[in-house]
Amino acid sequence: MGIFSFAKDIGDKIFHRDDAKKETESQADANKAPAAGEPSAQSVANLLLKRIQQQNLNITNLKVKYNATTDTAEISGNAETQADREKAIIAIGNVQNVAKVIDNIDIKQDAPESTMYTVKSGDSLSKIAQEVYGSANEYNKIFEANKPMLSSPDKIYPGQVLRIPKP
């Protein structure tokens, strides 16, 4: 359990908060009508919950709250494994407009925590594996630890947070 920080301007764009704001502002200018608001915190929380559920993780009683003022997501539930817990954290942390994830997930099977690694420009999974494990050939450990969020070992981006399992 804890608080995890993410780069809020980087990540998957699952709710188009800024796009909706720009669109309603331009409509308001054109029509001189008041701009509609951003999506509600509840609708954002529902999208984040759906994103975790799409990862097919073993987490029961999963709940997600979102605070639009602080761009903070709070998750709770009961995870089968440490890996399920960590995958839920990065699944919603790697979303644009999420700056922090407050983790209140309980774990049934205790295990060592993975290291969270923020991808830098020029990184590849091979390069990260070389740094962490001493062998670039170990990149598949990192790829597997971040599936299904990662669809390919070649598709990582600066600012993305990855799970790095203990050697």
Secondary structure, DSSP 8 states (H G I E B T S, - for coil): -EEEE--TTSSB--S-HHHHHHHHHHHHHHH---------HHHHHHHHHHHHHTTT--EEEEEEEEETTTTEEEEEEEEEEHHHHHHHHHHHHTBTT--EEEEEEEEEE-----EEEE--TT--HHHHHHHHHS-GGGHHHHHHHTTTT-SSTT---TT-EEEE---
